[in-house]
Amino acid sequence: MLLARTDHDPANRKQAGITAFALNMRSPSVTCRRPRQITDEHDFNEVFFDRVFVPDSQVIGAVHDGWRVSQNTVTHERGINPRQLVIHLQLLEELYRLAIGNDAILDHRLQQRLADAYVEVRPFHSTPDDRSPECSAGTTRPGRRCKLCWSEMSKRLHDTAMAVLGDAAPLWCDAHPNPGDGCSQRS
């Protein structure tokens, strides 16, 4: 989806002059590069447009109504990806195994952190529409509040993962003797 300014009338609100288009990324005028990060991974793209022509048939919604289209799209992106739910539950299970295996489970503070993580992750998994009851607040669609709850929970879970890993926490994902093949650092 491409959002482009199509109305430059200064009397209109900025949001009023945007149109959403379905852009064919394989068009000859579109160049997509995957910059290599210091970690040797490619997590994002740089996209360059050189006199790209997008036909009227590719307009999504109405002309100059792209802001509404984009906000609707973003609202759904603010929800919780079911794949992430599974990954977080798998990470939590692996953390319990690692904590037992390296005796970190004997630390009462770490026991509490793992229990807290379980209590936080589980409601997201069991709630319809992948939303925690605390986050839905009576709304019928996912929103910023739910995404904020999720991201804060996720950050705490990953901080707990680093505590379980202890001295192995700063190791590179595939470094030996990284416990769990580095799954905790990758998540």
C-alpha positions as CSV (number, residue, x, y, z in Angstrom):
1,M,0.0,0.0,0.0
2,L,1.3,3.4,-1.0
3,L,0.1,6.6,0.6
4,A,0.6,9.7,-1.6
5,R,-0.3,13.3,-1.3
6,T,-2.8,14.0,-4.1
7,D,-4.3,17.3,-3.0
8,H,-2.1,20.2,-2.2
9,D,-4.8,22.7,-1.3
10,P,-3.5,24.5,1.8
11,A,-7.0,25.3,2.9
12,N,-7.7,21.5,3.6
13,R,-6.5,19.6,6.6
14,K,-3.3,17.7,5.8
15,Q,-5.1,14.3,6.2
16,A,-7.6,15.3,3.5
17,G,-5.2,15.3,0.6
18,I,-3.8,11.7,0.9
19,T,-4.8,8.8,-1.4
20,A,-4.1,5.1,-0.8
21,F,-2.9,3.0,-3.7
22,A,-2.2,-0.7,-4.3
23,L,1.3,-0.5,-5.7
24,N,2.9,-3.4,-7.6
25,M,6.3,-3.6,-6.0
26,R,7.6,-5.5,-9.0
27,S,7.1,-2.4,-11.2
28,P,10.2,-1.5,-13.2
29,S,10.3,1.9,-11.5
30,V,10.3,0.5,-8.0
31,T,13.7,-0.5,-6.4
32,C,13.7,-2.4,-3.2
33,R,17.0,-2.9,-1.3
34,R,17.5,-4.9,1.9
35,P,20.3,-3.2,3.9
36,R,22.5,-5.6,5.9
37,Q,22.5,-4.7,9.6
38,I,25.5,-5.1,11.9
39,T,23.9,-8.4,13.0
40,D,24.1,-9.6,9.4
41,E,20.3,-9.8,9.2
42,H,17.9,-8.0,6.9
43,D,14.9,-6.9,9.0
44,F,13.6,-4.0,6.8
45,N,13.7,-2.6,3.3
46,E,14.5,0.7,1.6
47,V,12.1,1.4,-1.2
48,F,13.0,3.9,-4.0
49,F,10.5,5.2,-6.6
50,D,11.7,6.6,-9.9
51,R,8.8,8.2,-11.8
52,V,6.4,5.4,-10.8
53,F,3.0,5.5,-12.6
54,V,0.1,4.1,-10.6
55,P,-3.2,3.8,-12.6
56,D,-6.5,5.0,-11.2
57,S,-7.7,1.4,-11.0
58,Q,-5.2,0.9,-8.1
59,V,-6.8,3.5,-5.8
60,I,-7.9,1.9,-2.5
61,G,-11.1,3.6,-1.2
62,A,-11.8,7.1,-2.5
63,V,-9.4,9.6,-3.9
64,H,-8.1,11.9,-1.1
65,D,-9.5,9.4,1.5
66,G,-6.2,7.6,2.1
67,W,-5.9,8.8,5.7
68,R,-9.0,6.9,6.7
69,V,-7.8,3.8,4.8
70,S,-4.4,4.0,6.5
71,Q,-5.9,4.5,10.0
72,N,-8.2,1.4,9.5
73,T,-5.2,-0.6,8.4
74,V,-3.1,0.6,11.4
75,T,-5.9,-0.2,13.8
76,H,-5.7,-3.9,12.7
77,E,-1.9,-3.9,12.9
78,R,-2.1,-2.7,16.5
79,G,-3.7,-6.0,17.4
80,I,-1.7,-9.0,18.5
81,N,-0.3,-11.3,15.9
82,P,-1.3,-14.9,16.8
83,R,2.1,-16.0,15.7
84,Q,3.6,-13.8,18.4
85,L,1.3,-15.5,21.0
86,V,2.7,-18.9,20.1
87,I,6.3,-17.6,20.1
88,H,5.8,-16.0,23.6
89,L,4.3,-19.2,25.0
90,Q,7.2,-21.3,23.5
91,L,9.7,-18.9,24.9
92,L,8.1,-19.1,28.3
93,E,8.2,-22.9,28.3
94,E,11.8,-22.8,27.2
95,L,12.7,-20.3,30.0
96,Y,11.2,-22.7,32.6
97,R,13.3,-25.6,31.2
98,L,16.5,-23.4,31.2
99,A,15.8,-22.1,34.7
100,I,15.5,-25.6,36.0
101,G,18.5,-26.8,34.0
102,N,20.9,-24.1,35.2
103,D,19.4,-23.9,38.8
104,A,18.3,-20.3,38.2
105,I,14.9,-21.5,39.4
106,L,16.3,-21.7,42.9
107,D,16.4,-17.9,43.0
108,H,13.0,-16.9,44.6
109,R,13.0,-13.5,42.8
110,L,13.4,-15.3,39.4
111,Q,10.7,-17.8,40.4
112,Q,8.3,-14.8,40.9
113,R,9.3,-13.2,37.6
114,L,8.6,-16.4,35.8
115,A,5.3,-16.8,37.5
116,D,4.4,-13.2,36.7
117,A,5.4,-13.8,33.1
118,Y,3.1,-16.8,32.9
119,V,0.2,-14.8,34.4
120,E,0.8,-12.0,31.9
121,V,1.2,-14.1,28.7
122,R,-1.6,-16.6,29.3
123,P,-4.6,-14.3,29.2
124,F,-3.5,-13.0,25.7
125,H,-3.6,-16.6,24.5
126,S,-7.0,-17.6,25.8
127,T,-9.0,-14.4,25.1
128,P,-11.1,-14.3,21.9
129,D,-9.7,-12.1,19.1
130,D,-6.3,-12.4,20.8
131,R,-6.9,-9.6,23.2
132,S,-6.4,-9.5,26.9
133,P,-9.4,-8.5,28.9
134,E,-7.4,-5.7,30.5
135,C,-6.7,-4.3,27.0
136,S,-10.0,-4.6,25.3
137,A,-11.7,-2.2,27.7
138,G,-15.1,-2.9,26.0
139,T,-13.8,-2.1,22.5
140,T,-14.8,-4.2,19.5
141,R,-11.5,-3.8,17.7
142,P,-7.9,-3.9,18.6
143,G,-6.3,-0.6,19.4
144,R,-3.3,1.3,20.8
145,R,-4.1,0.4,24.4
146,C,-4.0,-3.4,23.6
147,K,-0.8,-3.1,21.7
148,L,0.8,-1.1,24.5
149,C,-0.2,-3.8,27.0
150,W,1.3,-6.4,24.7
151,S,4.6,-4.6,24.1
152,E,5.1,-3.8,27.8
153,M,4.4,-7.5,28.7
154,S,6.7,-8.6,26.0
155,K,9.5,-6.4,27.2
156,R,9.2,-7.7,30.8
157,L,9.2,-11.3,29.4
158,H,12.4,-10.7,27.5
159,D,14.0,-9.0,30.5
160,T,13.1,-12.1,32.5
161,A,14.7,-14.3,29.7
162,M,17.9,-12.4,30.0
163,A,17.8,-12.9,33.8
164,V,17.3,-16.7,33.3
165,L,20.2,-16.8,30.8
166,G,22.5,-15.1,33.3
167,D,26.1,-15.0,32.0
168,A,24.9,-16.4,28.7
169,A,22.6,-13.4,28.0
170,P,25.1,-11.4,26.0
171,L,26.1,-14.3,23.7
172,W,25.4,-14.2,20.0
173,C,22.4,-16.3,18.9
174,D,24.5,-19.2,17.6
175,A,27.4,-18.9,20.0
176,H,28.6,-21.9,21.9
177,P,27.5,-22.7,24.7
178,N,24.4,-20.6,24.3
179,P,21.5,-22.3,26.0
180,G,18.5,-23.1,23.9
181,D,20.3,-22.3,20.6
182,G,19.9,-18.6,21.3
183,C,16.1,-18.7,21.0
184,S,15.8,-16.2,23.9
185,Q,18.0,-13.6,22.3
186,R,16.3,-13.9,18.9
187,S,12.7,-13.5,20.2
